[in-house]
Amino acid sequence: DEDLESARRSVRNQFGTVDDLQSTRATWYLGQSTLPELQTPEQASAAIEAVSKERIVEAARTIQPAAVYLLAGEEGKDNG
């Protein structure tokens, strides 16, 4: 719950800075122009708030890794 609230707070802060600079505002609305429905930063923030923890867990369960890597050191070598 704490991680979820921290993530939401971070996104809210990012959306809250959109109007700080004209270039940031232009970038936001340029990105929005590719979507079926335009959202203000405030509307996007409210949409993030509306997503339930259960929905996030459900979405996370559908993620499949594209690759798995194993990093291993060489035995007997000085890795320091």
N, C-alpha and C positions, 0 to 999 in steps of 0.2 A: 504493500500500500504506500509506503514511504517512497519507494522508487518511482511508482506511478505518479504520485503527486509531484515529485521532483521533475520528472519528464514533462508533465503538463505545465509546470511553472516555467520551465525552460522554453517551451514552445510559445507560451503566452508572452514571455519577454521578447522573443524574436519577432513575433507578430506585432508587438507594441512598438518596435523600433522602425517599422516600415515607413511611418510618416516623418521620421527624423530628418531624412535627406530626400531631396527631389529625385535623385538617381535611384534610391532604394524603392521609392514609391513607383517610379516608372518601371523598374524591374518587376515588382510585384504584379502590376496590372498587365504588363506584357505577358508574364507567365499565365495569368488568369485568362488572357484572351484565347488561349488554346483549349480552355475547358468549356463544356456545354453551358454552364451557368457561372457568371461572374460572382465572386465573393469578396467582400471587404475583409481586411485583416481581423476586424472584430467578429464578423460572421464565422470566419475560419477558426478563430479561437473558441467561439461558442460550440462549434461542431466538435472540436477536440475534447472539450469538457463533457460533451454528451456521450462519448464512447465509454462503454462499461468495461470494467476489468475482465469480465467473462468474455466479452467480444474480443478483447486483445489476446487473451489466452487461446481462444478458438482460432484466431488468425495465426498465432505463433505456431500452433500445431500443424498448420498446413505447409510450413516452410520446409523445403528440402535442400540440403547443401548441394552445391554444384560440384564441389571437390573437397577432399579431406587430405590434409597434409600432416606428415609426421616429421618433426625436426629432431634430429638425434646428433649428439656429438660423437667424435671419434674417440674410442677408448685409447688410453695411454698417452694422449697428447695433453700438453699443458694448455688448458682453456682460460687461464687467468691472464 
